[in-house]
Structures are given as C-alpha cells and as structure tokens.
Amino acid sequence: MKILKVLLVGGGTGGHLYPLLSTARKINQLKQGQVKFLFIGPVNKYSKQILEKNGIKTKAIFAAKWRRYFSVLNFLEILFFPLGLLQSLFQVLLFMPDVVFSKGGYGSVPALIAARVYFIPILIHESDAIAGKANQIMSKIADKVAISFEGARESFSLKKVFFTGNPVRTNIRSGSFEKARRIFKLTNQKPVILIMGGSQGAELINERMARLAKVLLKHFQIIHQTGMGKREKVRSILARQGIKMNRSDYHTIEFMSDELIHAYQAADIIISRAGAITISEIAAVGKPSILVPLGSGANKHQLYNAYSVGKLGAAVVLEEHNFTREIILRNIREILTNPMLKQNMIKKVQKFYYPQAAEKLAFALLYLAQEVDDVEGMGLFE
C-alpha cells in the first residue's frame, strides 16, 4: 500500500491542534497506518509536545501576525513573512505531501503559498461562525473549504465550500467522574463548576471567578483551568479571602490535556470563553454553560460563535461588560436550580456536536489526494 503524505498547517493553538489531531487519527485509521504526517507552522513547547506525542513531526517556521490595530510589531513582524515563506518552500519540497490540511490562522499562510507553488491540493477548515481573514484570503488558492457554522458559508466560493462541523478529540465522551474525583480531589457532596479560559487563560474570567470563591464554595466545588503562567495570580486572589488553593474545594490547574475529558464529565456547569472547539466539546459532552466571548478578538469570532449557540437557548452568553458578580451568581443559580432549563440547554447544545466531522474531513482529504474516487455517500461537497 502506498504511503500517503499529509501536511498539516495552522496557528498552533489548542483550537487548531485538536481538530488536526482528530482528523489525522481518522486518516491513519482509514489508511491502516500507511500515512506520514508533518506539521509546519509556529510551534511552541506546548504544541510541539502534543503533536509529537501523537506521532506527528513538526517544523517550526517564522510567521508574521498582522494586528488590526496600530502596533510597531506589525512593521517588525512583516519581515518574518519572506523568511517563513522560504522556510516553507524548502520544507514542503523536502516532504512533498500528497495533500494539505489547514486550520487557518496567520501561521498557515506561508505553508499554503508554498503548497500552491508545488501544485499540491489544499483543504482548509474554518472552525468559527465567521471566517478568519487568513482563511478568507487563502481560500482563493484552496481546492475545498470545510465549515463548521452555516454562517461562515457566505465568506467563501460556493463551488468550494461544504459543511462538516468541528471535529473534537476522539475520547471526548469517555471521561469518568471517578477519575476526576481522584485527579481534582472532588467529593460527592456539592455540584462542580468547571472554569476555562482556553489554553492561554482568560484574565477576566480568572479574576472575577476567583473573587467569587468565598460565596461559591458554600455550595459548589470548583475546577479552574487558569492558563499557562496564570495560576499564581489566582492563588493570590484566593489567599486574600483566606482560601488555600487545592485544599478548599477550589482546584486549579494551569492547563488540562488528558485531564480535561474527566473534568468535563464531572462538571455540572461550565464557564468558558467561546472558542469554536470549546463550544464543540461542550456540545459533545452535553453540559450547560455560560459563555464569555473574548471582546477584542479579530472580527469578534467568539462573539459570533457564542450567539450562534445562545440564540437557540443552548447556552447563556455574557459579554465581558455583563460578566459581573450579580449576573454570574444569578445565572449559575438559575441554571442549576431549574431542572427543566438545564435539560433544555443540554438537549439544544448537543445539536452542535457533529460526530462524523473528522471522518468527513478525512475522506475529503483522501479524495483530494486521489486515494478514493467516490465520496457521494458521505454527503460531502454539498
């Protein structure tokens, strides 16, 4: 059997990595292991560790991030672009993939241009409800564009776009409360609030939830993912209230990898940013949530993501200016003391879980690589 070569590109955040990994696993399964993967893009310690743990080699390149506000860094980082393009041209030539799968972000641009120079077929996946600028631009040279929210369809050529939903980690629904109890030292006495701000953390969520600790701990246990380097600030806020972190039903962790599936299972309610992949994971595990979209994100992606879910009653959306003590406590109380409301939110949010997403993306990539001839039965490219 021929070895298939697949190039993976993206920004390198958790929101990019896990859909790449889920799709890569599905391709590997379909090809019975006869696949080689390479990731090209910005690589940090976290992303390199996750990718290589899953058998995917990485090649770091320079990437120029363009900010939508005045910054001297825009003029400095633009110098990175030609360097990143040269690196990509060399690495793509060396690997010579059969197909490219891109999750978007500024880090994907050099590798996608290099792939087009060598006439390699490209599939772009857009996770958000509103298309990112890099994906909009690069879609001009892509062969196909997969979307996860119908609202993103209008941003791309109708000849190229098709719907898959967001792929999530394959073991997302296999969490165990018993394992969560051991990891986070939980009891069966009080409901659990899971607080997340993404892999980078969210200062607003961290600070406001930590300041509510004394009130919340009377009725709840808390698992709080603070983000890398943000744990000490939370510890300081808790200490001022006389609360010892990890000893008073307030359990913190900087970043969750394998632990997250168990935290999801234990949670009675989730308070989180509104990244597209996080929403898809909440949908997969079927949990009520309060979403706090990032107010300063490019094109307000998280705001569109959150309201795509919130308008159907699948989550409560609190914009940053409404994320106040009184409103937070009222919404937590209302969701967890109203069984009908809670069950309705669970039922509606599950509509945003697409268990076939990774399989559809895998078949689309195999089709572009001329590994399969017919994908009509998968409902692709419609």
Summary of the structure (lengths in Angstrom):
residues: 382
radius of gyration: 21.1
end to end distance: 30.2
largest distance: 64.7
contacts: 1358
relative contact order: 0.12
helix: 46%
strand: 15%
